[in-house]
Amino acid sequence: MAAGALVGFVSGLFGIGGGFLMTPILVFLGIPAPVAVASMAGHVAASSTSGVLAYSARRGVDFRMGGVLAAGGAVGALVGVEVFRFLRLAGQADLVVALSYLVFLGTIGSLMLWESVGALIRRQRGEVGPAHTQRRPLLLYGLPFRMRFPQSRLYISVLPPLGLGALAGVLSAVMGVGGGFILVPAMIYLLRMPASVVVGTSLFQIILTTSLTTLLQAGRNQTVDIVLTGLLVIGGVLGGQLGARASSRIRAEELRVVLALLILAIGLAMGATLTLTPGDPYVLLPVGG
C-alpha cells in the first residue's frame, strides 16, 4: 500500500500512469514480470482516476481529446495483449519487458533531461529560451478527418491522436505502463496542446486504456493478481490526490528535470537486470507423464 501511494503521488504530480516505476519495483521484489505487468494496469487506472478528479475540478482535462486517444489505445491494447500472450508462452516475456524499459525509458529520459537542463540553465542566466514556432507540421495537421477540440483550442485530424493512443495501448499491455511518459511530451511538442490540459488529458486516456488492458490480461493471460492489485489501488488513489495538488506548487522546469532523472534511472536499472547473474540459474521441474 505504501508503494502504491508513492507511485500514485508520482502519477498525480507528473500526469503519468506510474506503471514505469511500480512494475520494476515489483520485479525487483521477486514478482514474475508477466504478473507484475498485468497487475499494474489496474493500479495505474485507479491512481489516474484519482488524478483526473483533481484536474477536472480546475478544467484541466480535454475529454474529447482523451476519448480519441483512448479509442486508439483500445486497439493498441488488443494487439499488445496478444503479443504479450505469445511472448509469455514462448518464455521471452521477462527479456522483452526488460529490453522495452531500457530502450523506451532510456531514450525518453535522456531527451527530456537534455531539454529540461537546458531550460534551467537559460533561466539561471536570464536568457530567453528559443522561440517555439507556431507553424504546425503539415504532415500531421494536413491530414483528413479533422475534428475540433475546443478545450485544447485545436482543429486537427484525429489520425495522429489515434496513432499515439494505439502506441500507448501496446505499451500498456507489454510493459504495464500507462504510456504517459511518451504521451505527455508528444501532446506538447507534436500535437501542440496547451500545457494546462496535457496532464489531465493524459491521465483520462490512461484510465480507459489500462482498464481495458486489465480485463484483457485477466481473460487471455490469467496473469492478474487481484490481491496485489487491490492493495496497490488503495495506496494509489490516496497518493494520486496528493500528487495532483502538489503539482501546482512546483515549477514546470523542475518537474521535468525530476521526471527525466526518474525515467532514466528506472530504464537503466531494468536494463542492468539483463547483465546480472540470476540468484538461482538452474531450476528443476517435475516431468509429467
GULO-510692 format. One record per residue: residue number from 1; x negated, y negated, z negated of N, C-alpha, C in turn. Coordinates in steps of 0.1 Angstrom, whole numbers, always signed. Layout:
<atoms>
<atom NUM,<X,Y,Z>,<X,Y,Z>,<X,Y,Z>>
...
</atoms>
This chain:
<atoms>
<atom 1,<-8,+12,+0>,<+0,+0,+0>,<-9,-13,+0>>
<atom 2,<-20,-12,-8>,<-28,-24,-8>,<-35,-26,+6>>
<atom 3,<-39,-15,+12>,<-45,-17,+25>,<-35,-22,+35>>
<atom 4,<-22,-17,+34>,<-12,-22,+43>,<-9,-37,+41>>
<atom 5,<-10,-41,+28>,<-7,-56,+25>,<-19,-64,+31>>
<atom 6,<-31,-59,+30>,<-42,-66,+36>,<-41,-68,+51>>
<atom 7,<-38,-57,+58>,<-36,-57,+72>,<-24,-66,+76>>
<atom 8,<-14,-65,+68>,<-2,-73,+71>,<-5,-88,+70>>
<atom 9,<-14,-92,+60>,<-18,-105,+59>,<-26,-110,+71>>
<atom 10,<-35,-101,+76>,<-42,-105,+88>,<-33,-106,+100>>
<atom 11,<-23,-97,+101>,<-13,-98,+112>,<-5,-111,+112>>
<atom 12,<+0,-115,+100>,<+7,-128,+100>,<-2,-140,+102>>
<atom 13,<-15,-139,+98>,<-24,-150,+99>,<-28,-153,+114>>
<atom 14,<-31,-142,+121>,<-36,-143,+135>,<-26,-140,+146>>
<atom 15,<-14,-135,+142>,<-4,-132,+153>,<-7,-120,+160>>
<atom 16,<-13,-110,+154>,<-17,-97,+160>,<-10,-86,+151>>
<atom 17,<-10,-74,+157>,<-3,-63,+150>,<-11,-58,+138>>
<atom 18,<-24,-59,+139>,<-32,-55,+128>,<-36,-40,+129>>
<atom 19,<-31,-33,+139>,<-35,-19,+141>,<-49,-17,+144>>
<atom 20,<-56,-27,+150>,<-70,-25,+154>,<-78,-25,+141>>
<atom 21,<-73,-30,+130>,<-80,-30,+117>,<-77,-17,+109>>
<atom 22,<-64,-14,+108>,<-59,-3,+100>,<-63,+11,+105>>
<atom 23,<-62,+12,+118>,<-65,+25,+124>,<-79,+30,+121>>
<atom 24,<-89,+21,+123>,<-103,+25,+119>,<-104,+28,+104>>
<atom 25,<-97,+20,+96>,<-98,+23,+81>,<-93,+37,+78>>
<atom 26,<-81,+41,+84>,<-76,+54,+82>,<-85,+65,+87>>
<atom 27,<-92,+62,+99>,<-101,+72,+104>,<-113,+74,+95>>
<atom 28,<-118,+62,+90>,<-129,+63,+81>,<-126,+70,+68>>
<atom 29,<-113,+70,+64>,<-109,+77,+52>,<-106,+92,+54>>
<atom 30,<-108,+96,+66>,<-107,+110,+69>,<-94,+115,+76>>
<atom 31,<-85,+106,+79>,<-73,+110,+86>,<-76,+112,+100>>
<atom 32,<-71,+123,+106>,<-74,+125,+120>,<-70,+114,+129>>
<atom 33,<-77,+111,+140>,<-74,+99,+148>,<-60,+100,+154>>
<atom 34,<-56,+112,+159>,<-42,+112,+165>,<-31,+108,+155>>
<atom 35,<-33,+113,+142>,<-23,+109,+132>,<-24,+95,+128>>
<atom 36,<-36,+89,+127>,<-38,+75,+124>,<-32,+66,+135>>
<atom 37,<-35,+70,+147>,<-30,+61,+158>,<-14,+61,+158>>
<atom 38,<-8,+73,+157>,<+6,+74,+158>,<+13,+68,+146>>
<atom 39,<+7,+70,+134>,<+14,+65,+122>,<+13,+50,+121>>
<atom 40,<+2,+44,+127>,<+0,+30,+126>,<+11,+22,+133>>
<atom 41,<+17,+27,+144>,<+26,+20,+152>,<+38,+15,+143>>
<atom 42,<+43,+23,+134>,<+54,+19,+125>,<+50,+8,+116>>
<atom 43,<+38,+9,+111>,<+33,-2,+102>,<+31,-15,+109>>
<atom 44,<+26,-14,+122>,<+24,-27,+130>,<+38,-33,+133>>
<atom 45,<+48,-25,+136>,<+61,-30,+138>,<+67,-37,+126>>
<atom 46,<+65,-31,+114>,<+70,-37,+102>,<+63,-50,+98>>
<atom 47,<+50,-50,+98>,<+43,-63,+95>,<+46,-74,+105>>
<atom 48,<+47,-70,+118>,<+50,-80,+128>,<+64,-86,+126>>
<atom 49,<+74,-78,+122>,<+87,-83,+119>,<+87,-93,+108>>
<atom 50,<+79,-90,+97>,<+78,-100,+86>,<+72,-113,+91>>
<atom 51,<+62,-112,+100>,<+56,-124,+105>,<+66,-132,+114>>
<atom 52,<+74,-125,+123>,<+83,-132,+132>,<+94,-140,+124>>
<atom 53,<+98,-134,+113>,<+108,-141,+105>,<+103,-155,+100>>
<atom 54,<+90,-155,+96>,<+84,-167,+92>,<+82,-177,+103>>
<atom 55,<+78,-172,+115>,<+75,-181,+126>,<+88,-186,+132>>
<atom 56,<+98,-178,+133>,<+111,-182,+139>,<+118,-193,+131>>
<atom 57,<+115,-193,+118>,<+121,-204,+109>,<+116,-218,+113>>
<atom 58,<+104,-218,+119>,<+99,-231,+124>,<+98,-232,+139>>
<atom 59,<+107,-224,+146>,<+109,-225,+160>,<+95,-222,+167>>
<atom 60,<+89,-212,+163>,<+76,-208,+169>,<+76,-195,+176>>
<atom 61,<+88,-191,+181>,<+89,-179,+189>,<+97,-181,+202>>
<atom 62,<+91,-177,+213>,<+98,-178,+226>,<+104,-164,+228>>
<atom 63,<+117,-162,+224>,<+123,-149,+225>,<+125,-144,+239>>
<atom 64,<+127,-153,+249>,<+128,-149,+263>,<+115,-143,+268>>
<atom 65,<+104,-150,+266>,<+91,-146,+270>,<+88,-133,+263>>
<atom 66,<+91,-132,+250>,<+88,-120,+242>,<+96,-108,+248>>
<atom 67,<+109,-110,+252>,<+116,-99,+258>,<+110,-94,+271>>
<atom 68,<+105,-103,+280>,<+99,-99,+292>,<+86,-91,+289>>
<atom 69,<+78,-96,+280>,<+66,-89,+276>,<+70,-75,+271>>
<atom 70,<+80,-74,+263>,<+84,-61,+257>,<+89,-52,+268>>
<atom 71,<+96,-57,+278>,<+100,-48,+289>,<+89,-41,+296>>
<atom 72,<+78,-49,+298>,<+66,-43,+303>,<+60,-34,+293>>
<atom 73,<+60,-37,+280>,<+55,-29,+270>,<+62,-15,+269>>
<atom 74,<+75,-15,+272>,<+82,-2,+271>,<+77,+7,+282>>
<atom 75,<+74,+2,+294>,<+69,+10,+305>,<+55,+15,+301>>
<atom 76,<+47,+6,+296>,<+33,+10,+292>,<+33,+20,+281>>
<atom 77,<+42,+19,+271>,<+43,+28,+260>,<+46,+42,+266>>
<atom 78,<+56,+43,+275>,<+59,+56,+281>,<+47,+63,+287>>
<atom 79,<+40,+55,+295>,<+28,+60,+302>,<+17,+64,+291>>
<atom 80,<+15,+55,+282>,<+5,+57,+272>,<+7,+69,+263>>
<atom 81,<+19,+72,+259>,<+22,+84,+251>,<+19,+96,+259>>
<atom 82,<+22,+97,+271>,<+19,+109,+279>,<+4,+110,+281>>
<atom 83,<-3,+99,+283>,<-17,+100,+284>,<-23,+105,+271>>
<atom 84,<-18,+100,+260>,<-23,+104,+247>,<-20,+119,+244>>
<atom 85,<-8,+124,+249>,<-5,+138,+247>,<-15,+147,+255>>
<atom 86,<-18,+143,+267>,<-28,+150,+275>,<-42,+150,+268>>
<atom 87,<-46,+139,+263>,<-59,+138,+256>,<-59,+147,+244>>
<atom 88,<-48,+146,+236>,<-48,+154,+224>,<-48,+169,+226>>
<atom 89,<-41,+174,+236>,<-41,+188,+240>,<-54,+192,+246>>
<atom 90,<-61,+183,+252>,<-75,+186,+257>,<-86,+185,+247>>
<atom 91,<-82,+180,+235>,<-92,+179,+224>,<-101,+167,+225>>
<atom 92,<-97,+157,+233>,<-105,+145,+236>,<-100,+132,+230>>
<atom 93,<-89,+133,+222>,<-83,+121,+216>,<-92,+113,+208>>
<atom 94,<-100,+119,+199>,<-109,+112,+190>,<-119,+104,+198>>
<atom 95,<-125,+111,+208>,<-135,+105,+216>,<-130,+92,+223>>
<atom 96,<-118,+94,+230>,<-112,+83,+237>,<-108,+71,+228>>
<atom 97,<-103,+74,+217>,<-99,+64,+207>,<-112,+56,+203>>
<atom 98,<-123,+62,+200>,<-135,+55,+196>,<-140,+47,+207>>
<atom 99,<-141,+53,+219>,<-146,+45,+231>,<-137,+33,+234>>
<atom 100,<-124,+35,+233>,<-115,+24,+236>,<-117,+12,+226>>
<atom 101,<-119,+15,+214>,<-122,+5,+204>,<-135,-2,+207>>
<atom 102,<-145,+6,+210>,<-158,+0,+213>,<-158,-9,+225>>
<atom 103,<-151,-5,+236>,<-151,-13,+248>,<-142,-25,+247>>
<atom 104,<-129,-23,+243>,<-120,-34,+243>,<-123,-44,+232>>
<atom 105,<-125,-39,+219>,<-128,-49,+209>,<-142,-55,+210>>
<atom 106,<-151,-48,+215>,<-165,-54,+216>,<-164,-65,+227>>
<atom 107,<-157,-63,+238>,<-157,-73,+248>,<-149,-85,+244>>
<atom 108,<-137,-82,+239>,<-128,-94,+235>,<-134,-101,+223>>
<atom 109,<-140,-94,+213>,<-146,-101,+202>,<-158,-110,+206>>
<atom 110,<-166,-105,+215>,<-178,-113,+220>,<-173,-125,+227>>
<atom 111,<-164,-124,+236>,<-159,-136,+243>,<-153,-146,+234>>
<atom 112,<-144,-141,+225>,<-138,-151,+215>,<-148,-157,+207>>
<atom 113,<-158,-150,+202>,<-168,-156,+193>,<-176,-167,+201>>
<atom 114,<-180,-164,+213>,<-187,-174,+221>,<-179,-186,+223>>
<atom 115,<-166,-185,+226>,<-158,-197,+228>,<-156,-205,+215>>
<atom 116,<-153,-197,+204>,<-150,-204,+192>,<-162,-211,+185>>
<atom 117,<-173,-204,+186>,<-185,-211,+180>,<-189,-223,+188>>
<atom 118,<-187,-223,+201>,<-190,-234,+209>,<-181,-246,+206>>
<atom 119,<-168,-243,+203>,<-158,-253,+199>,<-162,-259,+185>>
<atom 120,<-167,-251,+176>,<-171,-256,+163>,<-183,-265,+164>>
<atom 121,<-193,-261,+172>,<-205,-269,+174>,<-201,-282,+180>>
<atom 122,<-193,-282,+190>,<-189,-295,+196>,<-182,-304,+186>>
<atom 123,<-173,-298,+177>,<-166,-306,+167>,<-176,-312,+157>>
<atom 124,<-186,-304,+153>,<-196,-309,+143>,<-204,-321,+149>>
<atom 125,<-207,-320,+162>,<-215,-331,+169>,<-206,-343,+173>>
<atom 126,<-193,-341,+171>,<-184,-352,+176>,<-183,-353,+191>>
<atom 127,<-186,-342,+198>,<-184,-342,+212>,<-170,-338,+216>>
<atom 128,<-166,-343,+228>,<-153,-339,+233>,<-155,-326,+241>>
<atom 129,<-146,-317,+238>,<-147,-304,+245>,<-144,-305,+260>>
<atom 130,<-147,-295,+267>,<-144,-295,+282>,<-130,-297,+284>>
<atom 131,<-126,-305,+294>,<-112,-307,+297>,<-106,-295,+303>>
<atom 132,<-94,-291,+298>,<-87,-280,+303>,<-79,-284,+315>>
<atom 133,<-82,-278,+326>,<-74,-282,+338>,<-60,-278,+337>>
<atom 134,<-52,-287,+342>,<-37,-284,+342>,<-33,-276,+354>>
<atom 135,<-42,-274,+364>,<-38,-267,+376>,<-37,-252,+372>>
<atom 136,<-26,-247,+375>,<-23,-233,+372>,<-26,-223,+383>>
<atom 137,<-31,-211,+380>,<-36,-202,+391>,<-25,-199,+401>>
<atom 138,<-28,-201,+413>,<-18,-199,+424>,<-14,-184,+424>>
<atom 139,<-24,-175,+421>,<-22,-161,+422>,<-11,-157,+412>>
<atom 140,<-10,-163,+401>,<-1,-160,+390>,<+12,-168,+391>>
<atom 141,<+11,-181,+395>,<+23,-189,+395>,<+29,-191,+408>>
<atom 142,<+23,-185,+419>,<+29,-185,+432>,<+36,-172,+435>>
<atom 143,<+37,-163,+426>,<+44,-150,+428>,<+59,-152,+428>>
<atom 144,<+66,-142,+433>,<+81,-143,+433>,<+87,-139,+420>>
<atom 145,<+100,-139,+419>,<+108,-136,+407>,<+105,-145,+396>>
<atom 146,<+107,-158,+398>,<+104,-168,+388>,<+115,-169,+378>>
<atom 147,<+111,-173,+366>,<+121,-174,+355>,<+117,-186,+347>>
<atom 148,<+127,-193,+341>,<+124,-204,+332>,<+123,-199,+318>>
<atom 149,<+113,-205,+311>,<+111,-202,+297>,<+111,-215,+290>>
<atom 150,<+122,-220,+286>,<+123,-234,+280>,<+115,-236,+268>>
<atom 151,<+114,-226,+259>,<+107,-227,+247>,<+92,-229,+250>>
<atom 152,<+87,-223,+260>,<+73,-224,+264>,<+70,-235,+275>>
<atom 153,<+81,-241,+279>,<+80,-251,+290>,<+73,-246,+302>>
<atom 154,<+78,-234,+306>,<+72,-227,+318>,<+82,-223,+328>>
<atom 155,<+79,-223,+341>,<+87,-218,+351>,<+78,-210,+360>>
<atom 156,<+77,-197,+357>,<+67,-188,+363>,<+74,-175,+367>>
<atom 157,<+66,-167,+375>,<+70,-154,+379>,<+70,-145,+367>>
<atom 158,<+79,-135,+366>,<+79,-126,+355>,<+69,-115,+356>>
<atom 159,<+63,-114,+368>,<+53,-103,+371>,<+41,-103,+362>>
<atom 160,<+34,-115,+360>,<+23,-115,+351>,<+26,-111,+336>>
<atom 161,<+37,-117,+330>,<+41,-112,+317>,<+44,-97,+316>>
<atom 162,<+51,-92,+326>,<+54,-78,+326>,<+41,-70,+327>>
<atom 163,<+31,-74,+335>,<+18,-67,+335>,<+11,-67,+322>>
<atom 164,<+11,-79,+315>,<+4,-80,+302>,<+11,-71,+292>>
<atom 165,<+25,-71,+292>,<+32,-63,+283>,<+29,-48,+285>>
<atom 166,<+28,-44,+298>,<+25,-30,+301>,<+12,-26,+296>>
<atom 167,<+2,-34,+297>,<-11,-32,+292>,<-11,-30,+276>>
<atom 168,<-3,-39,+270>,<-2,-38,+255>,<+5,-25,+251>>
<atom 169,<+15,-20,+259>,<+21,-8,+256>,<+12,+4,+257>>
<atom 170,<+4,+4,+267>,<-6,+15,+268>,<-16,+15,+256>>
<atom 171,<-21,+3,+253>,<-30,+2,+241>,<-23,+6,+228>>
<atom 172,<-10,+3,+227>,<-3,+7,+215>,<-3,+22,+213>>
<atom 173,<-1,+29,+224>,<+0,+44,+224>,<-13,+51,+222>>
<atom 174,<-23,+45,+229>,<-36,+52,+229>,<-45,+48,+217>>
<atom 175,<-44,+35,+212>,<-53,+30,+202>,<-45,+27,+189>>
<atom 176,<-32,+28,+189>,<-25,+25,+176>,<-25,+10,+173>>
<atom 177,<-25,+2,+183>,<-26,-13,+181>,<-14,-19,+187>>
<atom 178,<-11,-32,+183>,<+0,-39,+189>,<-4,-46,+202>>
<atom 179,<-17,-48,+205>,<-22,-54,+217>,<-23,-69,+215>>
<atom 180,<-21,-74,+203>,<-21,-89,+202>,<-35,-95,+204>>
<atom 181,<-45,-87,+201>,<-59,-92,+203>,<-62,-95,+218>>
<atom 182,<-54,-89,+227>,<-55,-92,+241>,<-44,-102,+245>>
<atom 183,<-32,-100,+240>,<-21,-108,+244>,<-23,-123,+240>>
<atom 184,<-27,-125,+228>,<-28,-139,+224>,<-38,-147,+232>>
<atom 185,<-50,-143,+235>,<-59,-151,+245>,<-53,-152,+259>>
<atom 186,<-46,-141,+263>,<-41,-141,+277>,<-29,-151,+278>>
<atom 187,<-21,-151,+268>,<-9,-161,+268>,<-14,-175,+268>>
<atom 188,<-25,-178,+261>,<-30,-191,+260>,<-38,-195,+273>>
<atom 189,<-47,-187,+278>,<-56,-191,+289>,<-51,-186,+302>>
<atom 190,<-42,-176,+303>,<-37,-171,+315>,<-23,-177,+319>>
<atom 191,<-14,-175,+309>,<-1,-179,+312>,<+1,-194,+308>>
<atom 192,<-9,-200,+301>,<-9,-214,+297>,<+3,-217,+288>>
<atom 193,<+6,-209,+279>,<+17,-211,+270>,<+12,-221,+259>>
<atom 194,<+21,-229,+253>,<+17,-238,+242>,<+13,-229,+230>>
<atom 195,<+2,-234,+223>,<-3,-227,+212>,<+7,-225,+201>>
<atom 196,<+17,-234,+200>,<+26,-234,+189>,<+36,-222,+189>>
<atom 197,<+38,-216,+201>,<+47,-205,+202>,<+40,-191,+205>>
<atom 198,<+27,-192,+207>,<+20,-180,+212>,<+20,-169,+201>>
<atom 199,<+17,-173,+188>,<+15,-163,+178>,<+29,-156,+175>>
<atom 200,<+39,-164,+173>,<+52,-158,+170>,<+58,-150,+182>>
<atom 201,<+55,-154,+194>,<+60,-146,+206>,<+52,-133,+207>>
<atom 202,<+39,-134,+204>,<+31,-121,+204>,<+37,-111,+194>>
<atom 203,<+40,-116,+182>,<+45,-107,+172>,<+58,-101,+176>>
<atom 204,<+67,-109,+182>,<+80,-104,+186>,<+79,-93,+196>>
<atom 205,<+70,-95,+206>,<+67,-84,+216>,<+62,-72,+209>>
<atom 206,<+53,-74,+200>,<+47,-62,+193>,<+58,-54,+186>>
<atom 207,<+68,-61,+180>,<+78,-53,+173>,<+85,-43,+182>>
<atom 208,<+89,-48,+193>,<+97,-39,+202>,<+88,-28,+208>>
<atom 209,<+76,-32,+212>,<+67,-22,+218>,<+63,-11,+209>>
<atom 210,<+59,-15,+197>,<+54,-5,+187>,<+65,+4,+181>>
<atom 211,<+77,-2,+180>,<+89,+6,+175>,<+92,+17,+185>>
<atom 212,<+92,+14,+198>,<+94,+24,+208>,<+82,+35,+208>>
<atom 213,<+70,+30,+206>,<+58,+39,+206>,<+59,+48,+194>>
<atom 214,<+64,+44,+183>,<+66,+53,+171>,<+75,+64,+174>>
<atom 215,<+87,+61,+180>,<+97,+71,+183>,<+91,+81,+194>>
<atom 216,<+84,+76,+204>,<+79,+85,+214>,<+68,+94,+208>>
<atom 217,<+59,+88,+200>,<+48,+96,+194>,<+54,+107,+185>>
<atom 218,<+65,+104,+177>,<+71,+114,+169>,<+77,+125,+177>>
<atom 219,<+84,+121,+188>,<+91,+131,+196>,<+82,+139,+205>>
<atom 220,<+72,+133,+211>,<+64,+140,+221>,<+52,+147,+215>>
<atom 221,<+46,+140,+205>,<+33,+145,+200>,<+34,+150,+185>>
<atom 222,<+45,+147,+178>,<+46,+151,+164>,<+34,+147,+156>>
<atom 223,<+29,+135,+158>,<+17,+131,+151>,<+20,+119,+141>>
<atom 224,<+32,+116,+138>,<+36,+105,+129>,<+37,+111,+115>>
<atom 225,<+29,+106,+106>,<+30,+110,+92>,<+40,+100,+85>>
<atom 226,<+52,+104,+82>,<+62,+94,+78>,<+59,+89,+64>>
<atom 227,<+53,+97,+55>,<+49,+92,+42>,<+38,+82,+43>>
<atom 228,<+28,+84,+51>,<+17,+74,+52>,<+23,+61,+58>>
<atom 229,<+31,+63,+69>,<+37,+51,+75>,<+46,+43,+65>>
<atom 230,<+54,+50,+57>,<+62,+43,+47>,<+54,+35,+37>>
<atom 231,<+43,+40,+32>,<+35,+33,+22>,<+29,+21,+29>>
<atom 232,<+24,+23,+41>,<+18,+11,+48>,<+28,+0,+51>>
<atom 233,<+40,+5,+55>,<+50,-5,+58>,<+54,-14,+46>>
<atom 234,<+55,-8,+34>,<+58,-16,+22>,<+48,-27,+20>>
<atom 235,<+35,-24,+21>,<+25,-34,+19>,<+24,-43,+31>>
<atom 236,<+27,-39,+43>,<+26,-47,+55>,<+36,-58,+55>>
<atom 237,<+48,-55,+51>,<+59,-65,+50>,<+55,-77,+41>>
<atom 238,<+50,-73,+29>,<+46,-84,+20>,<+35,-92,+25>>
<atom 239,<+25,-85,+30>,<+13,-92,+35>,<+16,-101,+47>>
<atom 240,<+25,-97,+56>,<+28,-105,+68>,<+34,-118,+64>>
<atom 241,<+42,-119,+54>,<+48,-132,+50>,<+37,-141,+45>>
<atom 242,<+28,-136,+37>,<+18,-144,+31>,<+8,-149,+42>>
<atom 243,<+5,-141,+52>,<-4,-145,+62>,<+2,-155,+71>>
<atom 244,<+15,-154,+74>,<+22,-164,+82>,<+22,-178,+76>>
<atom 245,<+24,-178,+62>,<+23,-191,+55>,<+9,-197,+55>>
<atom 246,<-1,-188,+53>,<-15,-193,+52>,<-20,-198,+66>>
<atom 247,<-14,-194,+77>,<-19,-198,+90>,<-18,-213,+92>>
<atom 248,<-8,-219,+86>,<-6,-233,+89>,<-16,-242,+81>>
<atom 249,<-23,-236,+72>,<-33,-244,+64>,<-47,-243,+68>>
<atom 250,<-50,-235,+79>,<-63,-233,+83>,<-64,-238,+98>>
<atom 251,<-75,-245,+101>,<-77,-250,+114>,<-79,-239,+124>>
<atom 252,<-74,-242,+137>,<-74,-231,+147>,<-88,-226,+150>>
<atom 253,<-98,-235,+150>,<-112,-231,+153>,<-117,-221,+143>>
<atom 254,<-115,-224,+130>,<-120,-214,+120>,<-112,-201,+121>>
<atom 255,<-99,-201,+124>,<-92,-189,+126>,<-97,-180,+137>>
<atom 256,<-101,-187,+149>,<-106,-179,+160>,<-120,-173,+157>>
<atom 257,<-128,-180,+150>,<-141,-175,+146>,<-140,-163,+137>>
<atom 258,<-131,-164,+127>,<-130,-152,+118>,<-124,-140,+125>>
<atom 259,<-114,-143,+134>,<-108,-132,+141>,<-118,-126,+151>>
<atom 260,<-126,-134,+157>,<-136,-128,+167>,<-146,-119,+159>>
<atom 261,<-151,-124,+148>,<-160,-116,+140>,<-154,-103,+135>>
<atom 262,<-141,-104,+131>,<-134,-92,+126>,<-132,-82,+138>>
<atom 263,<-128,-86,+149>,<-126,-78,+161>,<-140,-71,+165>>
<atom 264,<-150,-79,+165>,<-163,-74,+170>,<-168,-64,+160>>
<atom 265,<-167,-67,+147>,<-172,-57,+137>,<-165,-44,+137>>
<atom 266,<-151,-44,+139>,<-144,-32,+139>,<-148,-24,+152>>
<atom 267,<-149,-31,+163>,<-153,-24,+175>,<-166,-17,+174>>
<atom 268,<-176,-24,+169>,<-189,-18,+167>,<-189,-6,+157>>
<atom 269,<-181,-8,+146>,<-180,+3,+136>,<-174,+16,+142>>
<atom 270,<-164,+14,+150>,<-158,+26,+157>,<-168,+32,+167>>
<atom 271,<-175,+23,+174>,<-185,+29,+183>,<-196,+36,+176>>
<atom 272,<-200,+32,+164>,<-211,+38,+157>,<-207,+53,+153>>
<atom 273,<-194,+55,+152>,<-190,+69,+148>,<-194,+79,+159>>
<atom 274,<-196,+74,+171>,<-200,+83,+182>,<-214,+88,+181>>
<atom 275,<-222,+81,+173>,<-236,+85,+172>,<-239,+91,+158>>
<atom 276,<-230,+92,+149>,<-232,+98,+136>,<-230,+113,+136>>
<atom 277,<-238,+120,+129>,<-236,+135,+128>,<-224,+138,+119>>
<atom 278,<-215,+146,+124>,<-203,+149,+115>,<-207,+156,+102>>
<atom 279,<-199,+154,+92>,<-202,+160,+79>,<-201,+175,+80>>
<atom 280,<-192,+180,+88>,<-191,+195,+90>,<-190,+198,+105>>
<atom 281,<-202,+199,+111>,<-202,+200,+126>,<-196,+214,+131>>
<atom 282,<-195,+224,+122>,<-190,+237,+126>,<-178,+240,+118>>
<atom 283,<-167,+244,+125>,<-155,+248,+118>,<-151,+262,+123>>
<atom 284,<-148,+271,+113>,<-144,+284,+117>,<-129,+285,+116>>
<atom 285,<-123,+289,+127>,<-109,+290,+128>,<-105,+305,+130>>
<atom 286,<-94,+309,+123>,<-89,+323,+125>,<-84,+325,+139>>
<atom 287,<-87,+337,+144>,<-83,+341,+158>,<-70,+349,+157>>
<atom 288,<-59,+344,+163>,<-47,+351,+162>,<-46,+362,+172>>
<atom 289,<-40,+373,+169>,<-39,+384,+179>,<-27,+383,+188>>
</atoms>
